[in-house]
Amino acid sequence: MSELPPDHNADGQPDPLDPFDEIIAEETDRDPDLAVIEAGSRTLRTQGGPPDADVPTRPADPEVDKALREVETELATRWGETKLEPSVSRIAALMDVLGEPQRSYPSIHITGTNGKTSTARMIEALLGAFELRTGRYTSPHVQSITERISLDGAPIAPERFIETYQDIKPYVEMVDASQEYRLSFFEVLTGMAYAAFADAPADVAVVEVGMGGSWDATNVIDGDVAVVTPIDLDHTDRLGETHAEIATEKAGIIKQGATVIMAQQPVDAAQVLLKKAVEVDATVAREGLEFGVVERQVAVGGQLVTLRGLGGEYPEVYLPLHGAHQAHNAAVALAAVEAFFGVGAQRADALDLDTVRKAFAAVASPGRLEVVRRSPTVVLDAAHNPAGARAAAEAIGEAFQFSRLIGVVGASGDKNVRGLLEAFEPVFAEVVVTQNSSHRAMDADELAGIAVEVFGEERVQVEPRLPDALEAAITLAEEEGEFSGGGVLVTGSVITVGEARLLLGRG
């Protein structure tokens, strides 16, 4: 790990012969904002595989459920996550009146386009295995809003979520009255997370940005470690239309003297990130040079990887998640935790191998290659941009050897839907297009028009209602017989996956 690689010039730009150019030139396709879980294969399994996904259901107590719904209703009156006024002035004002709770613990801040939540969950698991009390803030949620704020590796209890909201509500109203615009939905949740972590108290916070970095509401923390997962083209209307423009926004989380853990990036994005690191005297560790994936093998319920960290190699680490992208996410997460503990700087020795193995073996994340039904197998994956779809398509081909895969796709209208469908076209025998209940959902007929152009009319079926779409896809998968190996993949949006999860009896 070095302050600035010796093969870089004074302004932080890579020299033409830098071997790092060759590494970062290979753009890696990673997952979007949610993490991966693979709950098995179509064959008999050993005891290997991931733990149960920690997606909370509605509270069993009717009074608690009513109170939670009231909080959700109040939050829904605020600007949603797609309506932004790029500024941290409102969240900074809230932190000020709350007494700066985000300053009461060190933090690891995560940005990027794909793989943020996967990486956050792995970091959380590693820190917890080393007996640190963690607070994790991620978005969006699959089914329950309480998923976004976790303490000690588990979603915050509904009662505590309600209590935290009520505690900060007077201060939120105070800030609302003093600002041009009211605090947004995401800003209030961010304030709640930082307050909950301080109240716990957490030893360390693992924080995922909502969008971008510079003006994201989470960016009132000074992360000791700044993690940048792979950058790709998404939210281009707000972040920029090139990798470099998007990287400029995301580089905003890199603070003075921090350590930057950088996944493999497009060349122009990497140049921007390295230049920012030089400007603020940050230390940089780069995937492919200072750390990375040495080896990976497909295993029952996941994969067996050897990772090279900042302090040495970690062989035969079982990761209960599928896909090459998840192995890379694991390498990033490991390096981030090493950097947090000072490996490569204050200390040269590696982290305890058995503890690292135990932590990774316990990683679980909902809504990503998650099996929710058998005969035929129904898998949920929340890929919602082309890069995430490519990663999912590759991973499902590696993890499940379906003889015939039917897609159920419900996407948001503000996404690159054509690119997403094109990524899945080689693996879907047929696709059933639908729409979820969100106001952002693309109309099923409009989505069908794009799907016909990509797949051909004979491979596309339209079912506007998600329950009908699931039934149609399961019927298509069963056409070859119970033991033929047909499967269904539900994808296109976190909301689609969350609603399908409920319909199929999970949560």
C-alpha positions in Angstrom: 0.0 0.0 0.0 1.5 3.3 -1.0 0.8 7.0 -0.8 1.3 7.4 -4.6 2.6 4.7 -6.9 6.1 5.4 -8.0 5.0 5.0 -11.6 2.7 8.0 -11.5 3.6 11.6 -12.3 3.2 14.6 -10.1 -0.4 15.3 -10.8 -1.5 11.8 -10.1 -2.0 10.6 -13.7 -0.7 7.1 -14.6 2.4 7.0 -16.8 1.8 5.3 -20.2 3.8 2.2 -19.2 2.2 1.7 -15.8 1.1 -1.9 -15.6 -1.9 -0.7 -13.6 -3.3 0.7 -16.9 -3.5 -2.9 -18.3 -5.4 -4.1 -15.2 -7.9 -1.3 -14.9 -8.5 -1.3 -18.7 -10.4 -4.5 -18.2 -13.7 -3.1 -17.0 -15.2 -5.5 -14.5 -19.0 -6.1 -14.5 -20.3 -6.2 -11.0 -23.5 -6.4 -9.2 -25.8 -3.4 -8.5 -26.8 -2.0 -5.1 -28.0 -5.2 -3.5 -25.8 -8.2 -2.5 -25.9 -11.8 -3.6 -27.3 -14.9 -2.0 -27.4 -18.4 -3.6 -29.6 -20.7 -1.6 -28.6 -23.9 -3.4 -28.7 -25.8 -6.6 -31.2 -28.1 -8.3 -29.3 -31.2 -7.0 -28.9 -32.6 -3.5 -26.7 -30.3 -1.3 -24.3 -30.8 1.6 -24.5 -28.6 4.6 -22.6 -25.9 2.8 -24.3 -22.8 1.6 -25.4 -19.4 2.9 -27.2 -18.6 6.1 -30.8 -17.5 5.9 -31.2 -14.0 4.4 -32.0 -11.4 7.0 -35.1 -9.9 5.6 -37.5 -8.9 8.4 -41.2 -9.5 8.0 -43.9 -7.1 9.2 -44.0 -6.8 13.1 -46.2 -9.5 14.7 -47.5 -7.1 17.3 -50.4 -5.2 15.6 -49.6 -2.0 17.6 -46.0 -2.0 16.6 -47.0 -2.7 13.0 -49.4 0.2 13.1 -46.8 2.5 14.6 -44.3 1.5 11.9 -46.8 2.1 9.1 -47.4 5.6 10.5 -43.7 6.3 10.4 -43.5 5.0 6.8 -46.4 7.2 5.9 -44.8 10.3 7.3 -41.5 9.5 5.5 -43.4 9.0 2.3 -44.6 12.6 2.3 -41.1 13.7 1.8 -39.1 13.8 -1.4 -38.4 10.3 -2.7 -34.9 9.0 -3.5 -35.2 9.9 -7.1 -35.8 13.6 -6.5 -32.7 15.4 -5.5 -31.3 18.8 -4.7 -27.6 18.2 -4.8 -26.4 19.6 -1.4 -25.4 18.4 2.0 -26.6 21.6 3.7 -29.8 20.1 5.1 -28.2 16.9 6.4 -25.3 18.9 7.9 -27.9 21.2 9.6 -29.6 18.1 11.1 -26.3 16.6 12.3 -25.5 20.0 13.9 -28.7 20.1 16.0 -28.4 16.4 16.9 -24.9 17.1 18.3 -22.9 15.5 15.4 -23.6 11.8 16.2 -21.7 10.7 13.1 -18.4 11.9 14.8 -18.8 9.5 17.7 -17.4 6.4 15.8 -15.0 5.7 13.0 -16.5 4.8 9.6 -15.9 3.0 6.4 -17.6 4.8 3.5 -18.5 2.9 0.3 -19.3 4.3 -3.1 -19.3 2.9 -6.7 -21.9 1.7 -9.2 -22.2 -2.0 -8.6 -21.4 -4.2 -5.6 -21.8 -1.6 -2.8 -24.2 -3.6 -0.6 -22.5 -6.9 -1.2 -19.2 -5.3 -0.1 -20.8 -3.6 2.9 -22.3 -6.8 4.2 -18.9 -8.6 3.9 -17.1 -5.7 5.7 -19.7 -5.9 8.4 -19.3 -9.6 8.8 -15.5 -9.3 9.0 -15.6 -6.5 11.6 -18.2 -8.4 13.7 -16.0 -11.6 13.6 -13.2 -9.5 15.1 -15.6 -8.6 17.9 -16.4 -5.0 16.9 -19.9 -3.7 17.3 -21.1 -2.6 13.8 -23.7 -0.3 12.4 -24.5 -0.7 8.7 -26.5 1.7 6.5 -27.4 0.5 3.1 -30.1 1.1 0.5 -32.5 0.4 -1.1 -34.4 -2.2 1.0 -36.0 -5.4 -0.5 -39.1 -5.7 1.7 -38.8 -3.8 4.9 -37.5 -0.2 5.5 -35.9 -1.5 8.7 -33.4 -3.4 6.5 -31.5 -0.2 5.8 -30.2 0.3 9.3 -28.4 -2.7 10.9 -26.8 -3.1 14.3 -24.5 -6.1 15.1 -25.2 -7.6 11.7 -29.0 -7.6 12.0 -31.7 -5.2 10.8 -32.8 -2.8 13.5 -35.9 -3.9 15.5 -39.1 -2.2 14.4 -39.5 -0.8 17.9 -36.1 0.7 17.8 -36.7 2.1 14.3 -39.9 3.8 15.5 -38.2 5.1 18.7 -35.2 6.5 16.7 -37.6 8.3 14.3 -39.6 9.8 17.2 -36.4 10.9 18.9 -35.1 12.9 16.0 -38.5 14.1 14.6 -38.5 17.4 16.5 -35.0 18.2 15.2 -36.1 17.2 11.7 -39.0 19.6 11.9 -36.6 22.3 13.2 -34.3 21.9 10.2 -37.3 21.8 7.8 -38.4 25.2 9.0 -35.0 26.7 8.5 -34.2 25.4 5.0 -35.5 26.2 1.5 -36.5 22.5 1.1 -37.6 20.0 3.6 -35.3 17.1 4.4 -35.8 14.3 2.0 -36.8 10.7 2.7 -33.2 9.5 2.4 -31.8 12.4 4.4 -34.1 11.6 7.4 -33.2 7.9 7.2 -29.5 8.9 7.1 -30.0 11.0 10.2 -31.8 8.1 11.9 -28.9 5.7 11.1 -26.2 8.0 12.4 -28.2 8.6 15.6 -28.9 4.9 16.1 -25.2 4.1 15.7 -24.2 6.7 18.2 -26.9 5.5 20.7 -26.0 1.8 20.4 -23.0 2.7 20.6 -21.3 1.3 17.5 -17.6 0.7 17.4 -17.5 1.3 13.6 -20.1 2.3 11.0 -20.2 0.8 7.5 -22.0 3.3 5.3 -23.1 2.9 1.7 -23.8 6.1 -0.3 -27.3 6.5 -1.8 -26.1 8.0 -5.1 -22.8 9.6 -6.2 -20.7 10.8 -3.3 -19.9 14.5 -3.1 -23.4 15.7 -2.4 -24.8 12.4 -1.1 -26.5 12.7 2.3 -24.2 10.2 3.8 -21.2 12.4 3.0 -21.2 14.2 6.4 -18.9 11.5 7.7 -15.2 11.4 7.3 -14.5 7.8 6.5 -11.2 6.5 7.8 -11.5 4.1 4.8 -13.1 5.1 1.5 -14.1 2.1 -0.6 -14.8 2.5 -4.4 -16.5 -0.5 -6.0 -16.6 -0.8 -9.8 -17.9 2.3 -11.5 -20.2 2.0 -14.5 -22.8 4.1 -16.3 -25.9 4.5 -14.2 -27.8 7.5 -13.0 -26.2 9.3 -15.9 -28.8 12.1 -15.8 -27.5 13.1 -12.4 -23.9 11.9 -12.2 -22.6 12.4 -15.7 -22.5 10.5 -18.9 -18.9 9.2 -18.8 -16.9 7.1 -16.3 -14.7 10.1 -15.5 -17.7 12.3 -14.8 -19.3 9.7 -12.5 -16.0 9.1 -10.8 -15.6 12.8 -10.1 -18.8 12.7 -8.1 -18.0 9.5 -6.3 -14.5 10.7 -5.4 -16.1 13.1 -3.1 -16.1 10.6 -0.3 -12.3 10.5 -0.3 -11.3 12.6 2.7 -8.0 14.1 3.9 -5.5 11.4 5.0 -8.0 8.5 4.4 -7.1 5.1 3.0 -8.7 4.4 -0.4 -9.6 0.8 -1.3 -10.1 0.9 -5.1 -11.7 -2.0 -7.1 -10.7 -2.4 -10.7 -12.0 0.5 -12.7 -12.3 1.8 -16.2 -9.1 3.8 -17.0 -10.6 7.2 -17.0 -12.4 6.6 -13.7 -9.2 5.3 -12.1 -7.3 8.4 -13.1 -9.9 10.7 -11.5 -9.9 8.7 -8.3 -6.1 8.6 -8.1 -5.8 12.3 -8.7 -8.3 13.0 -5.9 -6.3 10.8 -3.6 -3.2 12.7 -4.3 -4.9 16.0 -3.7 -6.0 15.0 -0.2 -2.9 13.0 0.7 -4.8 9.8 0.9 -3.2 6.3 0.8 -4.3 4.1 -2.1 -4.6 0.3 -2.4 -5.6 -1.0 -5.8 -7.2 -4.2 -6.8 -4.8 -6.2 -9.0 -1.7 -4.6 -7.5 -1.8 -4.3 -3.7 -4.7 -6.9 -3.3 -6.9 -9.1 -5.3 -8.3 -12.6 -6.1 -5.6 -15.2 -6.5 -7.8 -18.2 -7.3 -11.5 -19.2 -7.2 -13.3 -22.6 -7.5 -17.0 -23.3 -7.7 -18.1 -25.1 -4.6 -21.4 -26.4 -3.2 -23.5 -23.4 -2.4 -20.9 -20.9 -3.3 -17.2 -20.8 -4.1 -13.8 -21.4 -2.6 -11.4 -18.5 -3.0 -7.8 -17.5 -2.2 -7.5 -13.8 -1.6 -4.4 -11.7 -1.5 -4.8 -9.0 1.1 -2.6 -6.1 2.2 -0.9 -8.4 4.7 -0.5 -11.6 2.7 -2.6 -14.4 1.3 -5.7 -15.9 2.8 -6.2 -19.4 1.2 -9.3 -21.6 1.0 -11.9 -19.1 2.1 -15.4 -20.4 1.6 -17.8 -17.7 0.3 -21.5 -18.7 0.1 -22.1 -16.4 -2.8 -21.9 -17.1 -6.5 -20.1 -15.4 -9.3 -16.7 -14.0 -10.1 -17.9 -10.5 -9.2 -18.6 -11.6 -5.6 -15.0 -13.0 -5.3 -13.8 -9.5 -6.3 -16.1 -7.9 -3.8 -14.7 -10.2 -1.1 -11.2 -9.0 -2.0 -12.2 -5.4 -1.7 -14.0 -6.0 1.6 -11.0 -7.8 3.1 -8.6 -5.0 2.0 -11.0 -2.4 3.5 -11.0 -4.2 6.9 -7.2 -4.7 6.8 -6.8 -1.0 6.1 -9.2 -0.2 9.0 -7.0 -2.3 11.3 -3.8 -0.7 10.0 -2.5 -3.7 8.0 0.0 -2.4 5.4 0.6 0.8 7.4 1.0 0.4 11.2 1.3 -3.4 11.1 2.6 -5.9 8.5 1.0 -9.1 9.6 -2.2 -10.4 8.1 -5.5 -10.8 9.9 -6.2 -14.1 11.7 -7.1 -16.6 8.9 -9.6 -18.6 10.9 -11.5 -15.5 11.8 -11.5 -14.3 8.2 -12.8 -17.7 7.1 -15.5 -17.8 9.7 -16.7 -14.3 8.7 -16.9 -14.9 5.0 -18.7 -18.2 5.6 -21.4 -16.4 7.4 -22.1 -13.7 4.8 -25.7 -13.6 3.6 -27.6 -11.1 1.5 -31.2 -11.2 0.3 -32.5 -10.7 -3.2 -29.5 -11.8 -5.2 -29.5 -15.2 -6.9 -31.8 -16.2 -4.0 -33.8 -19.4 -4.5 -37.3 -19.1 -3.2 -39.0 -22.1 -4.8 -38.1 -25.6 -6.1 -39.7 -27.7 -8.9 -39.2 -25.6 -10.8 -36.5 -23.5 -9.2 -37.3 -19.8 -9.0 -34.4 -17.5 -8.4 -34.6 -13.8 -7.5 -31.9 -11.3 -8.6 -32.2 -7.5 -8.3 -30.0 -6.6 -11.3 -31.3 -3.3 -12.6 -28.5 -2.0 -14.9 -26.6 -3.7 -17.8 -23.4 -4.3 -15.8 -25.4 -6.0 -13.0 -27.4 -8.0 -15.5 -24.2 -9.2 -17.2 -22.8 -10.3 -13.9 -26.0 -12.1 -12.9 -26.3 -13.8 -16.3 -22.7 -15.1 -16.0 -23.2 -16.2 -12.3 -26.5 -18.0 -12.9 -24.9 -20.0 -15.8 -22.0 -21.0 -13.4 -24.1 -21.8 -10.4 -27.2 -23.3 -11.9 -27.2 -25.5 -15.0 -30.7 -24.9 -16.1 -31.7 -26.6 -19.3 -34.2 -23.8 -20.0 -34.4 -20.5 -18.1 -37.5 -18.3 -18.2 -37.1 -14.6 -17.3 -39.6 -12.4 -15.5 -38.6 -8.8 -15.9 -40.1 -5.7 -14.3 -37.9 -2.7 -14.7 -37.9 1.0 -13.8 -38.6 3.5 -16.5 -35.5 5.6 -15.7 -33.0 2.7 -16.3 -31.2 1.4 -19.4 -33.8 -1.3 -20.0 -32.6 -2.2 -23.4 -29.1 -2.8 -22.1 -30.4 -4.9 -19.3 -32.5 -7.1 -21.6 -29.6 -7.5 -24.1 -27.5 -8.8 -21.2 -30.0 -11.4 -20.4 -31.0 -12.4 -24.0 -28.3 -15.2 -24.3 -29.5 -17.0 -21.2 -33.3 -16.5 -21.3 -35.2 -19.0 -23.5 -38.3 -16.8 -23.1 -39.1 -13.7 -21.1 -42.3 -12.6 -19.4 -42.4 -8.9 -19.0 -44.4 -7.3 -16.2 -44.4 -4.3 -13.9 -44.2 -3.7 -10.2 -46.4 -1.4 -8.1 -43.9 1.5 -8.0 -44.8 4.7 -9.8 -41.3 4.4 -11.4 -42.1 1.1 -13.0 -42.0 1.0 -16.8 -45.4 0.2 -18.3 -45.5 -3.5 -19.2 -46.5 -2.8 -22.8 -43.7 -0.3 -23.3 -41.3 -2.8 -21.8 -42.7 -5.5 -24.1 -42.0 -3.3 -27.2 -38.3 -3.2 -26.2 -38.2 -6.9 -25.3 -39.6 -7.9 -28.7 -36.9 -5.9 -30.5 -34.3 -7.7 -28.4 -35.7 -11.3 -28.1 -38.1 -11.5 -31.0 -41.9 -11.6 -30.7 -42.1 -15.4 -30.3 -40.0 -15.3 -27.1 -41.9 -12.5 -25.3 -45.0 -12.8 -23.2 -46.8 -9.8 -21.5 -48.4 -10.1 -18.1 -48.9 -6.7 -16.5 -49.7 -8.1 -13.1 -46.7 -9.6 -11.3 -48.6 -12.6 -9.8 -49.8 -13.5 -13.4 -46.2 -13.1 -14.7 -44.9 -15.5 -12.0 -47.5 -18.1 -12.8 -46.9 -17.8 -16.5 -43.1 -18.2 -16.1 -43.5 -21.2 -13.8 -45.8 -22.8 -16.3 -43.3 -22.3 -19.1 -40.5 -23.7 -17.0 -42.6 -26.8 -16.2 -43.3 -27.6 -19.9 -40.4 -29.9 -20.2 -41.3 -31.9 -17.1 -40.6 -31.9 -13.4 -37.0 -33.1 -13.7 -36.1 -31.4 -16.9 -34.1 -28.6 -15.2 -36.2 -25.6 -16.1 -35.9 -22.5 -14.0 -37.2 -19.0 -13.5 -35.2 -15.8 -12.9 -37.1 -12.8 -11.6 -35.1 -9.6 -12.1 -35.0 -6.0 -13.3 -35.7 -4.1 -10.1 -35.2 -4.3 -6.4 -39.0 -3.6 -6.1 -39.9 -6.4 -8.5 -37.8 -8.8 -6.5 -39.2 -7.6 -3.2 -42.8 -8.0 -4.3 -42.0 -11.4 -5.9 -40.4 -12.5 -2.7 -43.6 -11.7 -0.8 -45.8 -13.4 -3.4 -43.7 -16.6 -3.2 -43.9 -16.8 0.6 -40.6 -15.2 1.7 -41.4 -12.6 4.3 
